[in-house]
Amino acid sequence: GGAPSAYLTVWNPGAVLHPAAPNDEVQVRLRCRVERYHFLEGATEGPDPSWREESVLVLGIARAEAMEVAREFQQRAFIFGSKGGAPELVWA
């Protein structure tokens, strides 16, 4: 397959809704954590628009490091994939 990538969020640790301000602060920490990679910023919304999470697609990150990041920020899962392959939900 091609280069790996991971779609990560650090918002709402432990799948518990948090106010925007603390989520924004931890998002800055995530950007610093992955700054050596090329990454694209985005957001994810659930069926209920009140549940919105800022996210990053980190290009070139290994699965093991993506797992480290997810666990460091108390996330339950992330999406991992590579060019030409199907994305996979990975439980952290």
N, C-alpha and C positions, 0 to 999 in steps of 0.2 A: 504494500500500500504506500500511499504518499505520506507527506509530513503529518505528524500528529497535531491535534488541537483539542482544547477543552473549553467548554462553555461553563463558566463559573459565576456564581453570585455569592455575596457575603451578607446580603440583606436577610433579616428575619432569622437569625441563628436558631437552630433547633425547631424550625418550622413554626415559630411563635411570632405573631405580628408585633413589630416594634415601631415606634414613631420614626418619622423621616429623618430627623436630625441625627440620632445615633447611627442609623443606617448609612447616611451620607458620610459620616466620619469614618466608618469602617470601610466604606467604598474607597476612600482615599488611601487607606492602608493596603487594600488589595492592589490598587494601581501601583503603589510603591513596590509591593511584593513581586509583581510580574513585569516590572519596568524593563528588564533586560530582554524581554520578548516583544515581538510585534503583537499588538492586541487591538481589537475593535470593541468599542463600547456599544451596549444595547440595553434593552429592557424586556422583561417578560411580564405578561399579565395573565391572570387566571380568568375563569368565567366571571368571577366577581371582580370588577375593576378596582375595588379598593385594595386588592392584593396585587401589588406591582413591585417588581424587584429589578433594580439596576443590575446589569450583568456585564461580563467581558468574555469575548472569544479570544483565547490565548493561542496563538499560532506557534507551533514548534515545541510545545511543552510535552514532556514525557508523561505517561499515565501515572507513574509513581509520584512525580512531583505534583501533578494535579491533585492526586489523592492527599498528599501532604497539605496542600493549600486548603482543600475542602475541610479537612479535619482541623487544621489550625484555626479556621474561622467558624467552626462548629456547624458545618453544613452536612446534611444527610445524604446528599447525592450531587452528582454533576454529570454533564454529557461529555463523552469522549469519542473521538473519531479520527479518521485520517482520510485524505483525499482519495476518492474512489471507493471508500468503504461506507457501510451503514453506521450512523451514529449509535452509540450505546449509552444507556442509563447506567451509571456506576454508583452503587451504594457506598457511601463513605463510612 
